[in-house]
Amino acid sequence: MSLEYLGVKEVNGSLMVVEGMKTASFEEIVKITLENGEVRTGKIIQMDDQVAVIQVFESTQGISGKNVRTGLTGSVLKLPLSREILGRTFDGVGRPIDGLGEVRAEQAWDVNGAPINPIARQYPRNFIQTGISAIDGLTTLIRGQKLPVFSGNGLPHDRLAVQIANQAQISGKGNISFATVDEAVARAGQDDFAIVFAAMGVKNDVADFFRRSFEESGVLQKVVMFLNLANDPVIERIVTPRCALTAAEYLAFEHDMHVLVILTDMTSYCEALREISSSKGEIPSRKGFPGYMYSDLAMLYERAGMISGKKGSITQIPILTMPNDDITHPIPDLTGYITEGQVVLDRSLHQKGIYPPILVLPSLSRLMKDGIGEGYTRKDHGGVANQLFAAYAHVQEVKALASVIGEEELSPLDKQYMIFGKQFEERFVAQKFDENRLIDFTLDLGWELLSVLPKDELTRVDEELLNSYYQDKVYEKYAQNAKVR
Amino acid sequence: MKEQAIISGINGPVIKASGASGLQMLEMVQVGNSKLIGEVIGISEKFCTIQVYEETSGLKIGEPVYSTGSPLSLVLGPGIIGEVFDGIQRPLETLKAEFGNFLGRGIETFNLDKNKEWQVEVIVTVGQMLTGGQIYATVQETDLVTHKIMLHPYKSGKVVEIVKQPSYKVLDTVIKIENEFGDIENLNLVQYWPVRDPRPFQIRQSLEKPLITGQRIIDTFFPIAKGGAAAVPGGFGTGKTMTQHQLAKWSDADIIVYIGCGERGNEITEVLEDFPKLIDPKSGKPLMQRTVLIANTSNMPVAAREASIYTGITIAEYYRDMGYHVAIMADSTSRWAEALREISGRLEEMPAEEGFPSYLPSRLSQFYERAGYVTGLAGEEGSVSIIGAVSPQGGDFSEPVTQNTKRFIRCFWALDRALAYARHYPAIQWLESYSEYTPDLEKWFESQVDPEFYANRKEAMALLQEENNLMEIVKLIGADVLPENQKLILEITKLIRLGFLQQNAFHDVDTFVPLVKQFKMLETILYLYQKARQLVGFNVPVSRLRQTGIFDEVVKMRYTIDNTSTKPFDELKDKIDNFYREVANSYKGFERMEIE
């Protein structure tokens, strides 16, 4: 490090302004040495011919106008990478915090990454069995997809993420679940997987819960953790998901691994973005969030996917807590526009004691249509899912009606819908934390529930399928009940 | 190329260059040592402001800015169709060859395939006078598209030589002309056109022909004219992209320009995988042979996203001038507006509503006004129809982009979250949507499809409106208490919703429905309504009608009757007649018995 610049012109929040940095380049990383010898890191985020504006990662506390030396590092922020990162824990900007020393790096990658050329992408089609009926059946997760969990404070999104991570990656003896049998045979035990976990502004015990859960299921050696906890510097939070995704890209595209990335909590990330934006004096758009938040989030979420000719894949499960459970808040809203669907958790289901409290109607998987059906899951999958959605949507109308005129006054058909709705929530949506359902089980259960309804109500399914899967016995049983009551 | 200015300030994609007095407004420049592509968007006494179409990290103060002397322009010529470009018309294949799977920056590339050999047929003779826009040669670009090589609109002259070659590359001279100043100009297969300028034409025509999409709710209820502009607004997950894809696949335009503007990378991949496999129903050739893709996904540089809309519309106008009907799908214009907002914010301009710049409405109107049905300079009739997706924040249509878009389009297909949740696709809400083209197209539909087309449409629409009113009551007290004739309306509108408005994009037969079948389907439903209404008039309860199963049979006609023949509709009609007789007889008998 040759040249250092003495003094600071201005400090504002996490930003400091240094004069005369002629040779600096945009977005370069700088080292800031304080009077007491402490070294901090910063990034140049704006410059003109007089001054450079530097965003200080740790904090600006103790920085004075004099006696602070700023030196250029000559490069943008890079993450040292090698296979050794598996099983390691890093802080929000990629420094090891597990006491095991520095990573012996093979390569160092720019954490900002670069956009994947759209024509180099491979369209994701492989079904991942998560063992959760509401997801597998209705919002199917596809390898290479970005499927966020929209949750609220106090809802069990962490447990759900852990369950997905455990069951999606390791079914049986450490194998990955595959859609087709021959693929599973061909690759049984051969394919490598990894989990990259990035915590942004979550509490220490939440991070610890993930850690323990991974440990219990014996995958800790396959997990890379990046932790920026609630009491860590806010500015580092901007870099945390970028580090995590850089690590994921490295593992997926250099080492052919199937990587599952869990990002929690995106709300904290966006709030950090807002904090920096406002200290830069930028013009805010909705709710004070910066106008470029869509582009910024897209830079993260679009780093999921598959590349044709490469074996590895990156599947993203970002978790965000909707402020005030409001799905139209800018954070879930912009996220929903970028990601390929969403899994929405609901407070009232949670209060009814249903785990996982997945609200299926607003939940969606955009890649589902190409990853299900014959050759992937089962021929009837699309029809069942469609019919379950339609029927459950009707249940909501019936419920609204029942709340006005009372359940007793409903027509016999609507009563059957009420039974269906109840059964659907209690048997299809609800399951145990460690319950790993096969896709066939999920679909059969779907048929059993649909059979509560009369056959001619099921207009969304092909007649042929309807005839082969519809269970008359179930119908008779419930039709009797409905009449009797 | 001489050095013009040096960088004196950097803020994201916006840079300032000082000593730049020679740069023009909207000139294309090359920024820094790595020669990133940029465009001048502001000039002041001391410096000019440049937006850069590539990532700016690593740039240094004091690096040079090179002038190119011309505005950001497209290269228009054979080889556009079937290609995938980024927002400033760089072929993604070339970028992939250069940088691999991830996008790099700072590449100087020619926008078309320079080395491809084309068979050219020259259609002018030596001595002939050519005026701007006149066609002087044709090239078979794909099986579906004959590319007509036109003289640049602002040039003219006398043909002095035709260069004979067995085949030509795009930059080979084809003819030479002598212009009015006596200079000889070599003309090849391409022309350059500034991306922000609308291409000139002779005269605008009135819009009288529909763009047939094969989507029932659109064609029958809310048709768009060739040369018209439509907007598809909807919150996330309501199926904007799906609707756009369906239109790109099945509408009867000659050329489709699909702009993936700030949307997902995988959606572009999906189009790339799907379209070559899909066969155009008219010609039997793969759809890719009439499609141009512009892909500037959400994680690609934001300034290029702003340009991508103009790139798309300019290409569309170029093919329009050849006499083609072009449909342009912009997915999504909200992302484009956000790019405007982002750049505006970096320029520290005074924001108007929700941080959007105050020139948002004028930019939107400039874009949508480039749609139209025109006679081009070469005398060919062509059209550009624009279908823009809008992604309102929070699904709330009162936000500025939706509201301002509504002012400049005449066809509004509102996507509804409740319908999407119930998996009713396309989730176009029939009460909220409208098409102002409906009266203009009446003549066409009545002469080309059926004189009753509009009458049926009107009746069905009235029923749906009535259903909405009845549902207010049903929500409060349930359907059982309604009188039988109103119950019948609910039953019939359910039939219209399930059997007509809903359309399955993944079903081979249902994905595209010709107008004749659309008409027959609606006619059948209304015929059933007429018959059933008579029965209800005889005091037959609706539940008795439902038992006959005729309703289910009619719902299924969208799957069971294929698109080629109308005969099964006559059979279906016979069935309805039988149903009528059967019920009427049994019921009359029953009634008589009771009376006796």
Chai-1 contact restraints between the chains, C-beta under 6 A:
chainA,res_idxA,chainB,res_idxB,connection_type,confidence,min_distance_angstrom,max_distance_angstrom,comment,restraint_id
A,S25,B,G58,contact,1.0,0.0,6.0,A-B,restraint_1
A,S25,B,K60,contact,1.0,0.0,6.0,A-B,restraint_2
A,F26,B,I10,contact,1.0,0.0,6.0,A-B,restraint_3
A,F26,B,T56,contact,1.0,0.0,6.0,A-B,restraint_4
A,F26,B,S57,contact,1.0,0.0,6.0,A-B,restraint_5
A,F26,B,L59,contact,1.0,0.0,6.0,A-B,restraint_6
A,E27,B,S57,contact,1.0,0.0,6.0,A-B,restraint_7
A,Q46,B,N11,contact,1.0,0.0,6.0,A-B,restraint_8
A,M47,B,I10,contact,1.0,0.0,6.0,A-B,restraint_9
A,D48,B,S8,contact,1.0,0.0,6.0,A-B,restraint_10
A,D48,B,G9,contact,1.0,0.0,6.0,A-B,restraint_11
A,D49,B,S8,contact,1.0,0.0,6.0,A-B,restraint_12
A,D49,B,I61,contact,1.0,0.0,6.0,A-B,restraint_13
A,V76,B,S57,contact,1.0,0.0,6.0,A-B,restraint_14
A,A114,B,F102,contact,1.0,0.0,6.0,A-B,restraint_15
A,A114,B,L103,contact,1.0,0.0,6.0,A-B,restraint_16
A,P115,B,L103,contact,1.0,0.0,6.0,A-B,restraint_17
A,P115,B,N299,contact,1.0,0.0,6.0,A-B,restraint_18
A,P115,B,M300,contact,1.0,0.0,6.0,A-B,restraint_19
A,I116,B,F102,contact,1.0,0.0,6.0,A-B,restraint_20
A,I116,B,G265,contact,1.0,0.0,6.0,A-B,restraint_21
A,N117,B,L92,contact,1.0,0.0,6.0,A-B,restraint_22
A,N117,B,L95,contact,1.0,0.0,6.0,A-B,restraint_23
A,N117,B,K96,contact,1.0,0.0,6.0,A-B,restraint_24
A,N117,B,L103,contact,1.0,0.0,6.0,A-B,restraint_25
A,P118,B,G265,contact,1.0,0.0,6.0,A-B,restraint_26
A,P118,B,I268,contact,1.0,0.0,6.0,A-B,restraint_27
A,P118,B,A295,contact,1.0,0.0,6.0,A-B,restraint_28
A,P118,B,T297,contact,1.0,0.0,6.0,A-B,restraint_29
A,I119,B,V84,contact,1.0,0.0,6.0,A-B,restraint_30
A,I119,B,L92,contact,1.0,0.0,6.0,A-B,restraint_31
A,A120,B,K96,contact,1.0,0.0,6.0,A-B,restraint_32
A,A120,B,N101,contact,1.0,0.0,6.0,A-B,restraint_33
A,R121,B,G265,contact,1.0,0.0,6.0,A-B,restraint_34
A,R121,B,T269,contact,1.0,0.0,6.0,A-B,restraint_35
A,Y123,B,T269,contact,1.0,0.0,6.0,A-B,restraint_36
A,Y123,B,E270,contact,1.0,0.0,6.0,A-B,restraint_37
A,Y123,B,E273,contact,1.0,0.0,6.0,A-B,restraint_38
A,I283,B,G345,contact,1.0,0.0,6.0,A-B,restraint_39
A,I283,B,P351,contact,1.0,0.0,6.0,A-B,restraint_40
A,I283,B,G355,contact,1.0,0.0,6.0,A-B,restraint_41
A,S285,B,E354,contact,1.0,0.0,6.0,A-B,restraint_42
A,S285,B,G355,contact,1.0,0.0,6.0,A-B,restraint_43
A,G291,B,R341,contact,1.0,0.0,6.0,A-B,restraint_44
A,G291,B,E342,contact,1.0,0.0,6.0,A-B,restraint_45
A,G291,B,G345,contact,1.0,0.0,6.0,A-B,restraint_46
A,G291,B,G355,contact,1.0,0.0,6.0,A-B,restraint_47
A,Y292,B,E342,contact,1.0,0.0,6.0,A-B,restraint_48
A,Y294,B,E338,contact,1.0,0.0,6.0,A-B,restraint_49
A,S295,B,V302,contact,1.0,0.0,6.0,A-B,restraint_50
A,A298,B,S298,contact,1.0,0.0,6.0,A-B,restraint_51
A,A298,B,N299,contact,1.0,0.0,6.0,A-B,restraint_52
A,M299,B,N299,contact,1.0,0.0,6.0,A-B,restraint_53
A,E302,B,G265,contact,1.0,0.0,6.0,A-B,restraint_54
A,E302,B,S298,contact,1.0,0.0,6.0,A-B,restraint_55
A,E302,B,N299,contact,1.0,0.0,6.0,A-B,restraint_56
A,I307,B,N101,contact,1.0,0.0,6.0,A-B,restraint_57
A,T328,B,G394,contact,1.0,0.0,6.0,A-B,restraint_58
A,D333,B,Q393,contact,1.0,0.0,6.0,A-B,restraint_59
A,D333,B,G394,contact,1.0,0.0,6.0,A-B,restraint_60
A,G336,B,F236,contact,1.0,0.0,6.0,A-B,restraint_61
A,Y337,B,F236,contact,1.0,0.0,6.0,A-B,restraint_62
A,Y337,B,S391,contact,1.0,0.0,6.0,A-B,restraint_63
A,I338,B,S298,contact,1.0,0.0,6.0,A-B,restraint_64
A,L361,B,Y421,contact,1.0,0.0,6.0,A-B,restraint_65
A,L364,B,G237,contact,1.0,0.0,6.0,A-B,restraint_66
A,N386,B,R423,contact,1.0,0.0,6.0,A-B,restraint_67
A,F389,B,R423,contact,1.0,0.0,6.0,A-B,restraint_68
A,A390,B,A422,contact,1.0,0.0,6.0,A-B,restraint_69
A,A390,B,R423,contact,1.0,0.0,6.0,A-B,restraint_70
A,A393,B,Y421,contact,1.0,0.0,6.0,A-B,restraint_71
A,A393,B,A422,contact,1.0,0.0,6.0,A-B,restraint_72
A,L401,B,G478,contact,1.0,0.0,6.0,A-B,restraint_73
A,V404,B,L476,contact,1.0,0.0,6.0,A-B,restraint_74
A,I405,B,G478,contact,1.0,0.0,6.0,A-B,restraint_75
A,S411,B,D480,contact,1.0,0.0,6.0,A-B,restraint_76
A,D456,B,D552,contact,1.0,0.0,6.0,A-B,restraint_77
A,T459,B,L498,contact,1.0,0.0,6.0,A-B,restraint_78
